Amino acid sequence: MNNFSDMLSKAKAMQEKMKEAQDQIKKIEVEGMSGGNLVKVVLTGDYELKSIEISEEARKEKQDIINDLIIAAYNNAKENLKKKSAEELSKVTGGLNLPFDFKLPF
């Protein structure tokens, strides 16, 4: 029974570390760019769009081009956030490849 108690306390400790990592990830801000820096966006760790910068050069483009640049910059930021989140989780899990929203069963 001692092994089970030990395993349970290790799981609880891991859960606390995961919660801390998730809180840290929410504080992360990443930048995404597109069109050779024509559009830049900043995304927070919980995928909220914080800012959009559209260069004067990009503003001269047609609206559908600007829309595509914004989408591409957002997608770039999203990929950057996934990488950064994975790095943070890796610190906690010792390299286990767990998803950001992983929840232990208690």
Secondary structure as GFF3:
##gff-version 3
##sequence-region A 1 106
A	DSSP	alpha_helix	2	27	.	.	.	ID=ss1
A	DSSP	beta_strand	29	34	.	.	.	ID=ss2
A	DSSP	beta_strand	39	44	.	.	.	ID=ss3
A	DSSP	beta_strand	49	54	.	.	.	ID=ss4
A	DSSP	alpha_helix	56	59	.	.	.	ID=ss5
A	DSSP	alpha_helix	63	93	.	.	.	ID=ss6
###
